[in-house]
Amino acid sequence: MPDDRRPRKDGQIPTNMRLLMVMEEVARRGVAVKPSALIAALGLPKPTVHRLLQTAEAEGLLQRDIDGRSYGPGPRLRALAISTMSAEHLRTGRLTLMRGLAEQLGETCNLATPDREGMTYLDRAETEWPLRIQLPVGTQVPFHCTASGKMYLSTLRPHILRSILTARPLAAQTEQTLTNFDALMAELETTRARGYSTDNEEFMTGMAAIAVPVLDGQGKLLATLSVHAPVQRRKLVDMIDWLPALRKCSDDMTRLHLGTA
């Protein structure tokens, strides 16, 4: 099968597809992309690529990165990605998997995706316990002190991770929150090595959580799957035993989004 992303000569990409191809290439790479890389990947003239980037930035589809030269997904493209993930047939499949997991574990399960300022809850399956912690769909939580956020941070390239963690002080949400840069970096290295993340009352006093990644077809983080519970009912050490079930559900979600489930 031919590679649809190989360099092309100008004129082979229809005019009305060029902006879409630029956004697709930016999204595919998963990091901020410089115009020169887009020119090489798409085979479009330099003036054309710069014009398309200006249009995408003005419309909020792409956003200039911290270096002032590279581009990443803008608010409209991120919203489109979330809406696409929430398409009814996919969402029905996801919720079926999550409800099965919630019933198996007896606690609330969440699916979250990264946004500019934190992790946004995309879906959830509630526990039936009367004592529960409410984090509704659409809630945004910090990166540095949540299981879902730390899972996402652990997948980032070192220079991007450093820029995120040093952009503002690491605010303490509880007495357990890691606010020391070196301590948090060590925690993220541990998370990266073991493939799961934890929140031991770091975001909310009395709540513990554990998270695993949901990967796309290229092995990149698509979302995070987590479970949280009051510590008076479930200690974090007990949640580690749930990892096989969490990882199976995560793998099933990956297959669902690839259309191989």
Sequence and secondary structure as in RCSB ss.txt:
>XXXX:A:sequence
MPDDRRPRKDGQIPTNMRLLMVMEEVARRGVAVKPSALIAALGLPKPTVHRLLQTAEAEGLLQRDIDGRSYGPGP
RLRALAISTMSAEHLRTGRLTLMRGLAEQLGETCNLATPDREGMTYLDRAETEWPLRIQLPVGTQVPFHCTASGK
MYLSTLRPHILRSILTARPLAAQTEQTLTNFDALMAELETTRARGYSTDNEEFMTGMAAIAVPVLDGQGKLLATL
SVHAPVQRRKLVDMIDWLPALRKCSDDMTRLHLGTA
>XXXX:A:secstr
   TTS   TTSS GGGHHHHHHHHHHHH S B HHHHHHHH   HHHHHHHHHHHHHTTSEEE TTSS EEE H
HHHHHHHHHHT HHHHHHHHHHHHHHHHHHTSEEEEEEE SSSEEEEEEE  S SS     TT EE STTSHHHH
HHHTTS HHHHHHHHTSS    SSTT    HHHHHHHHHHHHHHT EEEESSSSTTEEEEEEEEE TTS EEEEE
EEEEETTT  HHHHGGGHHHHHHHHHHHHHHHHT  
